Amino acid sequence: MSLNRIFDIAGSAMSAQSMRLNTTASNIANADTASSSTDEVYRARKPVFASIQQSVMATGFNTAFTDMPESQGVEVKGIVESDAPLNMRYQPDHPMANGDGYVMYPNVNVVEEMTDMLSASRSFQTNVDVMDAAKTMMQRILTLGQ
Amino acid sequence: MSISFNNALGIHEQALNLRVKRAEVLANNLANADTPGFKARDLDFKAALNNSLSQSGSAGSMAMAQTNSKHLSTSNDASESLLYRNPTQPSIDGNTVDTQQETAAYMKNAMDYQASFQFLNSKFKGLTSAIRGD
């Protein structure tokens, strides 16, 4: 009985989604932080998801040759900064304005971030439900023979 | 007359194990709902059950005999009937997980697990009452 692995799988997904929610929160919070140079300006951060591949040793002899090993959960490979063009506004009166009178704003698209936030919280919820169902299944097996 | 657990418990033990395995595969699909390029998978339950039954030697055994300890095992484990889902709405990033479909399959699998469990439990209850003799 390997119901334990479902907890690992759903748990990895939940931590990945909360990481996504964290970066989204950081992006929205910094959406309007002004800066005077392109080096210092905040750039939108996005987590990169990848599925956790089981090692060949764990999958056994047969599956190693017939098929790709099945994955066991999801992990965050890293967080990348967005390459989207920065938001430049001509505000000569702004204290952060550069020599030409431009102020740099982050390349955060708030609409996109809101969508990401909703998607992340939905996925998180789904994984909570998965874990809950697995818990029920496990509790049933403990009552076997009673 | 001896009672072997294989005969007494029948198909339900294998079925329960495969239900757990399938729950794991479906949970993995749901976990990877936002992973780019991930392909949703599922277990061909019937094929997997047949495999695991022939392995346990109860029905039409196709398993090869291992006459030497150095022989490699030819066992068909459940992961060999692990197939890829046909996507209904493929997404641009190559992910084929349809969360609604997977959730439905997961819940249905959990219900089927309850059913298999119920059968197994009643078998055990039957054995217990046979032992007690009341």
HADDOCK unambig.tbl for C-alpha pairs under 7 A between the chains (distance, minus, plus):
assign (segid A and resid 1 and name CA) (segid B and resid 17 and name CA) 6.45 0.50 0.50
assign (segid A and resid 1 and name CA) (segid B and resid 20 and name CA) 6.88 0.50 0.50
assign (segid A and resid 2 and name CA) (segid B and resid 20 and name CA) 6.87 0.50 0.50
assign (segid A and resid 3 and name CA) (segid B and resid 20 and name CA) 6.31 0.50 0.50
assign (segid A and resid 5 and name CA) (segid B and resid 24 and name CA) 6.98 0.50 0.50
assign (segid A and resid 6 and name CA) (segid B and resid 24 and name CA) 5.41 0.50 0.50
assign (segid A and resid 6 and name CA) (segid B and resid 27 and name CA) 6.38 0.50 0.50
assign (segid A and resid 9 and name CA) (segid B and resid 27 and name CA) 6.86 0.50 0.50
assign (segid A and resid 9 and name CA) (segid B and resid 28 and name CA) 6.07 0.50 0.50
assign (segid A and resid 9 and name CA) (segid B and resid 31 and name CA) 6.57 0.50 0.50
assign (segid A and resid 10 and name CA) (segid B and resid 27 and name CA) 6.70 0.50 0.50
assign (segid A and resid 10 and name CA) (segid B and resid 31 and name CA) 5.85 0.50 0.50
assign (segid A and resid 13 and name CA) (segid B and resid 31 and name CA) 4.88 0.50 0.50
assign (segid A and resid 49 and name CA) (segid B and resid 35 and name CA) 5.16 0.50 0.50
assign (segid A and resid 50 and name CA) (segid B and resid 35 and name CA) 5.61 0.50 0.50
assign (segid A and resid 51 and name CA) (segid B and resid 32 and name CA) 6.50 0.50 0.50
assign (segid A and resid 51 and name CA) (segid B and resid 35 and name CA) 6.68 0.50 0.50
assign (segid A and resid 63 and name CA) (segid B and resid 80 and name CA) 6.94 0.50 0.50
assign (segid A and resid 72 and name CA) (segid B and resid 28 and name CA) 6.17 0.50 0.50
assign (segid A and resid 73 and name CA) (segid B and resid 28 and name CA) 5.50 0.50 0.50
assign (segid A and resid 73 and name CA) (segid B and resid 31 and name CA) 5.92 0.50 0.50
assign (segid A and resid 73 and name CA) (segid B and resid 32 and name CA) 6.73 0.50 0.50
assign (segid A and resid 74 and name CA) (segid B and resid 31 and name CA) 6.34 0.50 0.50
assign (segid A and resid 74 and name CA) (segid B and resid 32 and name CA) 5.89 0.50 0.50
assign (segid A and resid 127 and name CA) (segid B and resid 31 and name CA) 6.63 0.50 0.50
assign (segid A and resid 130 and name CA) (segid B and resid 27 and name CA) 6.53 0.50 0.50
assign (segid A and resid 144 and name CA) (segid B and resid 121 and name CA) 5.72 0.50 0.50
assign (segid A and resid 145 and name CA) (segid B and resid 121 and name CA) 5.57 0.50 0.50
assign (segid A and resid 145 and name CA) (segid B and resid 124 and name CA) 5.61 0.50 0.50
assign (segid A and resid 145 and name CA) (segid B and resid 125 and name CA) 6.24 0.50 0.50
